[in-house]
Amino acid sequence: MTDQEILDAMSPRDKGILIAYAECGMRPSRTARKHFISHQGVEYHLRRVRANTGLDPRNFFQLYRLVNLIIKEREEYDREGS
């Protein structure tokens, strides 16, 4: 799967939760509090990302790749908007 296909396979909500999950030290309960959703809701999004991208956000190195792709996508969007 290419980087673009990975990004396209995730919803904006999935991307936001992944960023928060990384910021919260990969702790679903902290992520849930940050996004005002249930712990199960975070787990749902993590499973969904894994199913749609083939990358498991519970694995540090795969989460790192996902977060870097999201950050690059946001930076490109910001550059295009300027």
NORGIZI-V376448 format. One record per residue. N is the residue number from 1. RES is the residue in one small letter. SS is DSSP state (~ for helix, > for strand, _ for the rest). PSI is psi in degrees with one decimal (none if undefined). D_FIRST is the distance of its C-alpha to the first C-alpha in Angstrom with 1 decimal. Layout:
n: (N:N)
res: (RES:RES)
ss: (SS:SS)
psi: (PSI:PSI)
d_first: (D_FIRST:D_FIRST)
//
This chain:
n: (1:2:3:4:5:6:7:8:9:10:11:12:13:14:15:16:17:18:19:20:21:22:23:24:25:26:27:28:29:30:31:32:33:34:35:36:37:38:39:40:41:42:43:44:45:46:47:48:49:50:51:52:53:54:55:56:57:58:59:60:61:62:63:64:65:66:67:68:69:70:71:72:73:74:75:76:77:78:79:80:81:82)
res: (m:t:d:q:e:i:l:d:a:m:s:p:r:d:k:g:i:l:i:a:y:a:e:c:g:m:r:p:s:r:t:a:r:k:h:f:i:s:h:q:g:v:e:y:h:l:r:r:v:r:a:n:t:g:l:d:p:r:n:f:f:q:l:y:r:l:v:n:l:i:i:k:e:r:e:e:y:d:r:e:g:s)
ss: (_:_:~:~:~:~:~:~:_:_:_:~:~:~:~:~:~:~:~:~:~:~:~:_:_:_:_:~:~:~:~:~:~:~:~:_:_:_:~:~:~:~:~:~:~:~:~:~:~:~:~:~:~:_:_:_:_:_:_:~:~:~:~:~:~:~:~:~:~:~:~:~:~:~:~:~:~:~:~:~:~:_)
psi: (132.3:166.0:-42.3:-38.5:-37.2:-46.7:-41.3:-25.2:-9.4:140.5:162.3:-35.9:-43.2:-44.2:-43.2:-40.6:-36.8:-42.2:-46.4:-39.6:-42.3:-43.6:-28.3:20.9:31.2:35.9:109.5:-36.7:-40.6:-41.0:-41.6:-44.4:-38.5:-35.0:5.3:43.5:173.3:161.2:-40.7:-32.2:-41.5:-46.5:-38.8:-48.0:-37.7:-42.2:-40.2:-43.3:-43.9:-44.3:-39.0:-26.2:-20.2:0.9:134.6:110.5:-10.8:-13.2:123.5:-47.1:-35.3:-36.1:-42.0:-44.5:-45.4:-46.1:-42.0:-39.9:-42.6:-43.2:-44.3:-41.3:-43.0:-38.6:-40.9:-40.9:-42.8:-40.3:-40.9:-31.8:-18.1:none)
d_first: (0.0:3.8:6.7:8.1:6.0:6.5:10.0:10.6:10.1:12.8:16.4:18.8:20.6:17.7:17.1:20.9:21.2:18.6:20.6:23.8:22.7:22.1:25.4:27.2:26.4:23.9:26.9:26.3:30.0:30.2:27.1:28.7:31.9:30.3:28.6:31.6:29.7:30.3:28.8:27.4:25.7:23.8:22.9:21.7:19.3:18.0:17.5:15.9:13.3:12.6:12.6:10.4:7.6:8.4:10.0:13.8:15.7:18.8:17.7:19.0:16.5:13.4:15.5:16.3:12.8:12.4:15.9:15.6:12.8:15.2:18.2:16.9:16.2:19.8:21.3:20.2:21.5:24.7:25.2:24.8:27.3:29.9)
//
